[in-house]
């Protein structure tokens, strides 16, 4: 799973929706620059000067911005992507 890949998820009405991943973000201030690489969310570590995987304890702060086939934008958790 990478940016612009097509995924499926269930919306608030429990309907299966097909969408493309437009962006990945985090609620945490320390994760300013986030990327999605082969399904693994990574942030840029200023100390290590490279992208490193987001820690499991913080994975719930990460969400995907997706655009469905009708052009509607939704925000979903990574775990909700099928």
N, C-alpha and C positions, 0 to 999 in steps of 0.2 A: 504494500500500500504506500503510494507516494502522492505528491501533489498532482492534481488533475486526473487521477485515476477515478474510475467509476466504482461506486460502492452502493450498498443497499443499507437501509435502516428502517426502523419502525417509528412513525411519527406519533404525535400525542393522541391520535385516534386509533392507534394500533394497526395502521395501514402500512404495508411495505412500500417504501419509496426508493427510487433509483436516483442517485445524484452523483455529481463530481466534486472532488475535494478542491476547494478554492484556496484555503488558507489554514494554517495551524497557529494557535495562540495559547497563551497561558494567563491565568489570573494573577500569578505571582510576579512581583516586580523584578525579582532576580532572574527571571526567564524572559529577557527582552527579545532576544533573537532565537526563535525556535524554528526548526526544520523537521520534516518527516522523511526519514530515510529507510526504505524497505520495511515500513510498518513500525519503526522505532522512533519515537519523538526524541529529538536531541536539542540541547541548548548550547550556545556558545559560551564556553568557560573563559573568563578573562584571565584567570590564573594559568590555565593550561594552554591558552591560545588555540583552542580547537573545539569542535563540537563533541559533546559527550552526552550519553543517554540520561534522560531525566530519571531521577530516583523514583522507585516504586511508591514511596510514601507521598510523593508529590504528583503522581500521575493523574489524580482527580482534579488537578488545577488546569489540565490541558484539555482543549476542546478544538473541534474541527469546524470550519465554516464550509458549508456545502451548498451547492446550487442544484435543485432538482430539475427534472426535464421540463417543468413549466416555468422555470426561471426564478422560482421562490428561493430565498436564502434562509437556511436554518443553521443553528448552532447545536452540535451534538458532541457527546463525549466519545473518546476513541473506542471505548468498550462497546458502544452502541452500533458501531459500524460492522456490517456483516460482510 
